[in-house]
């Protein structure tokens, strides 16, 4: 039971530390320049989350040889560039990854 209470406590501390920052700051406090800079944050964070999942193996080493994740990510990038549709991009990446791991690299 101690572990669950610790998990809930850490979750509440994390949530409130981020929520209070948003709740206290008013939209009028942000200048146009700050809004412009903050608009780039998701674009900067997303590759940092995706890169390890695609290019690193379980031990943390770069894994390029016969990596189905790289092929599926390439297909998803091409689908995203051609269609400009997020749902199609996600499904093309997932379906191509599943096809590769179950039929090609099995």
Secondary structure as GFF3:
##gff-version 3
##sequence-region A 1 106
A	DSSP	alpha_helix	2	24	.	.	.	ID=ss1
A	DSSP	three_ten_helix	27	29	.	.	.	ID=ss2
A	DSSP	alpha_helix	32	38	.	.	.	ID=ss3
A	DSSP	alpha_helix	41	55	.	.	.	ID=ss4
A	DSSP	alpha_helix	68	83	.	.	.	ID=ss5
A	DSSP	alpha_helix	86	99	.	.	.	ID=ss6
A	DSSP	pi_helix	100	104	.	.	.	ID=ss7
###
